[in-house]
Amino acid sequence: MRSARLLWKILPFTLSAFASSVLLARQTGANVPIEEAKSALANGKTAEAEQRLDSILQDHPADLRALILKGVILDSQKRYSQAEGYYQRALKLAPNSAQVLNNMANHFLGSGDRPQARQFYLKTIAIDPHHANANLQLAQMSIEDRRGQQALAYLSNLDNSTNTDTDTALLRARALALVGQCSAASQLLGKIEDQPNAGVNLYFSTGMTFAQCKLYERAENSFSRVLDADPTNFDVQYNLALASLEAGHPDRAIAVLETALRQRPDDPDCLFALAQAYLKQERTLDAAALLAKVQKLAPDRAEVVLLLAQVSARLEFFMDAAESYEKYLKLKPGDDVGRRERAFMLACADQFNRALPDLEWYVRKHPSDGVGFYELGVARSVVEEDRRAAFHDLNRALELNPGLSSARYARALLNMQAQRPDAAVPDLRIFIEREPNDYRALVHLGQAYLALDRADEAADVLKRAVDMAPSARLALVYYRKALVKLGRKREAEAILTRLKQSGLVTEERKPQAGLVEYLSLAPADQRVRYLANLQKQSAANPTDPQWKLRLARELLIEGHMSNGLDTFRQLKAMFPEPELLAECGKILLDFQQYDLARQFLEPAISADQSLSGARLDLTIVRFHLQGPQIALAELYQTPATDRKGDYYLLRAQILDSLGKIEEAVQALNRGIRSAPTRPDLYLQAAGFLVKHNLIHEALNLLDQASIILPDARELLLAQAVTLDLLRREEDAQKLLIKIQARWPEWERAYVLSGMLLEIQLKSTEARQTLETAIALGADTPEVYYYLARAILHAAPDDLNAAQNAITHALTLTASDPYILVLGGKISLAQKNYSQALERLLAAKRLQPTLIPAHYALRDTYKALGDKQKSNAELDDIKRLASENPSQDTNPFSMENFLFAVRPPG
C-alpha cells in the first residue's frame, strides 16, 4: 500500500517591487512637485501625494514619472483598473524602457494576472538582463512552479550586492532544494537563520525549505520559532505538526493538530494529517473515524479516499475497502494499482467472480509486478479448481520479488490446505523472521510441526503465539494439542480452562461493512447503536424501503419478534413492489414465520411470475402450512424455463415425504444435472439419499456441491459424514483436518472428528478433540455423550470427569435411552446404585428392547445382591438377542448428526 501524501500549507513569499524607480524622461519642469509627491507618499500621505500628481498631470499629461507614481498609488489602493490606464500611457511614451516594463509587470502581479506579469518581466530582462527586481520576481515564479533550475538561472543574473540580500539568499536556497542540492541549501539556510534580524516570515520560509529537503527535524525547529512568536497561527501549527510527524515525533504532531482543530474543527487538511499521525501510533480505528469525516467534508480528495480504503483493509473491513477504492477510481480512473487493490479487496470479501477478471487483467498489463501475482494467487487459492494456478501465481510473485513475505505466507497456507506441511514450514519460518509478531503465522507453523510429528518444536512456537495473543482461540487450540502429544497433561488442562474462558469470539475473517458508525464501541454497544441508527435512518428516509427492511430483520435477530413483524407489515403496506415483497418473504421464511411469509410471497408471485426463487420459498411455506400435496401443486406452477437445479431438489424432497420414492429419485437426478446453488437444498438432497442408503450417490452430489459452493462449510462437513458412512474413515478424518484448518473455531468439525475417533476407539485423541469442541462452544447431548465414553476408555479411573460429562448430557436431554444407559454404567462404577437404577430403568422404559440397558441392570442388581432380578434381566437379554440379533452401539448416527431428513426449509 502506498502512503498518503502530506499536504503542506504554503504562505506566499512575495518580493517587494521596485515601483518607484527614477526614470529618465522629457524635461517637464515638474521635478520639484514630483519629489514632493514622492515624499508625501513615503510618509503615508497618500491623498496629498495623489492631489499633487493630479495637479502635475493636468499641466503635464506626458510626465512619465507622474504617470508611474500615480499607477503605484492606485495599485496600493487596489484600484487596478484605474491604475492600468496610467501604466498604458507610460508604456506608449517609453515602450523600450526596462523601468516602465518592470513597473507594468509589478502592476499585473499585484492585480493577480500572473501570466501577464511574467511576460512583462521577461520583456524587462530582454532589455536589461541584470534587472534586479525582474530577475527576482521571475525566480520567485519559477520556484512556485517548482522549476528550480530555471530559478537558479534568473538568480545568476543578479549582481553581487543583490545576491547578499536575505530574500535573495532564501530564494536561492529554495531553488537549490528543488534541484536536489540539499546540502548547499541547508548550509545557506543555516546562515540565513543565524542572522540577528531574522523574523518569523523568514523562519517560516526556511522551515518550508528544510521540509522540501526532507530535513524534518530542522523544519520542526524553524516552525517552532514561528509558533513561539505567533502561537495561534493555524497554518504554522499545521506545518509544524507535519514536520513533527515526518521527523518521527507523532506525539507532538498529535498535540499540535488537536490544538489547531480547536480553532478549525472541520479543516480537512488538519483532520487528514491527524489521521496519519494516529496511524503512526497504531490508532487505526481513530484514524478511520477521522478519514470518514474528511471524506464527507471533501469528497473529491483522492488521497483521503485512498487512505480510507487502505485503513479499512487493515481493519479487515474488506467490503468497505472495496467501496472506497471504487470511489477513488472515479477520481483517479487511470490508477492501475488502485484497480488492482479494489479487486483484491473483493477477493478478501469472497467476491471472487468480481475480483478475478481485474486481477488477471492487471498481471497481463504488468507482468513484472510481483504484488499483482501474489494477489491473484490469493484470490485463486480459495477456489478448489484454481489452486494449481494459485501455486503458479505465488511462485511467480516470489521470483519477481523474493522479499515479498506475504506471498510466502499465502503459499504456506496453500501447502497446508494441500496437506503438505513439510513444504509449508520453510515459507512460514522466513515469514516469521520478517514478521515476528504475527501470532497467526506462529500458529500455522505450530500446526505444520504437529502434522510432521515434531511436537517439541510445535509447542515452542505455539507457546510464543499464546504469549503474544493470550485470548486467541486459534493459538490455544493448537497449543493444547501439542501439550497433549507431549504428555504434558497438567499444562494442557490449564490451556483448556483458558480456552473455555475465552468466550465465543471468532477469529475467522469475514467481509465486513459499516465501519465508521460504531468503530470505537464495545460489541454490545455497537449493536444498540446499530439498531438505533437503523431506526433513525428508517424514520429519516421514509421513501427508502431498504432501511425499514434492514431494521425489521435486525429486530427479529434481536428477538423483538412483535416489533419486527409489525415493521414487516408496514413494509407490505407502504411498498408493494414484488421484488421487495419476495425479499421480505424469504427473510420471514428463514425465521419460520410461515403465515406472514405467505402474505408477502403470494402477492409477489401474482404480480411477477418470473420470481422463481420466491416460488420455491412459497412452496416451502405451503408445505409447512398446508401439507405436501398443496406444496407440490404450487411448485408445479413454476414455468418450465425456470425449472433448474434448486427446483428439482425441492421437488424430490416433497415427493419423498409423499412416499413417491421413484419419482423423487428421478427429480433428484435431474436436479443434480442442473447444478443447484442453494446449500440448504443440497443438504436436504444428501439427507434423502442417505435415508434410502444411496451413500455413493450422496457423496457424488456433495462432491459436486463443494465445487459449486466451495465456501459452504456445512457441505464439506456433510462430505466427511458420508465418507465415514462408506467406511472411508481415514479420508473422512483428512477432510475434517482440512475443515479445521480453514475454520479453526467451528466447533461442529471438532464434534464430528471426536465422535469418529471414539467410534474407532482412539479414545485419547477423541477426548482431546471433544474437549476442544466444548471449549469452542459445542453444547449438544452427543458431544457430552461421546466425551463420557472417551473418558471411560482412555482414563477408566477418572470417573468423576465421566460423570460430569454424562450429567451435562442428561441436562440437555432426559429422553435418550443411550445416554441414560451410559449414565447408569458410570453411576454403577462409582457404586452409586440408586442413581444407576434410576437411570437404567428410565432407559428401559424408553426403549424396552435396548439390550445394553438390560446388561447394565443385570450387573446393578447383582451388585445389590438381588439375584432374582439379575437373572430376570439375563433371560430378557437372551430373548431380545434371538429376536433382534444386531443392534447399533453408536446411538447418535453420523447422518443424523448433520442432515437428519427434515421437512423442506
Secondary structure, DSSP 8 states (H G I E B T S, - for coil): ------------------TT--------S-HHHHHHHHHHHHTT-HHHHHHHHHHHHHH-TT-HHHHHHHHHHHHHTT-HHHHHHHHHHHHHH-TT-HHHHHHHHHHHHHHT-HHHHHHHHHHHHHH-TT-HHHHHHHHHHHHHTT-HHHHHHHHTTS-HHHHTSHHHHHHHHHHHHHTT-HHHHHHHHHHHHTSTT--HHHHHHHHHHHHHTT-HHHHHHHHHHHHHH-TT-HHHHHHHHHHHHHTT-HHHHHHHHHHHHHH-TT-HHHHHHHHHHHHHTT-HHHHHHHHHHHHHH-TT-HHHHHHHHHHHHHTT-HHHHHHHHHHHHHHSTT-HHHHHHHHHHHHHTT-HHHHHHHHHHHHHH-TT-HHHHHHHHHHHHTSGGGHHHHHHHHHHHHHH-TT-HHHHHHHHHHHHHTT-HHHHHHHHHHHHHH-TT-HHHHHHHHHHHHHTT-HHHHHHHHHHHHHHSTT-HHHHHHHHHHHHHTT-HHHHHHHHHHHHHTTT-----------GGGTTS-HHHHHHHHHHHHHHHHHH-TT-HHHHHHHHHHHHHTT-HHHHHHHHHHHHHH---HHHHHHHHHHHHHTT-HHHHHHHHHHHHHH-TT-HHHHHHHHHHHHHHH-HHHHHHHHTTS-GGG--HHHHHHHHHHHHHTT-HHHHHHHHHHHHHT----HHHHHHHHHHHHHTT-HHHHHHHHHHHHHH-TT-HHHHHHHHHHHHHTT-HHHHHHHHHHHHHHSTT-HHHHHHHHHHHHHTT-HHHHHHHHHHHHHTT---HHHHHHHHHHHHHH-TT-HHHHHHHHHHHHHH-S--HHHHHHHHHHHHHTT-HHHHHHHHHHHHHH-TT-HHHHHHHHHHHHHHT-HHHHHHHHHHHHHHHHH-----S-SS-HHHHHH---S--
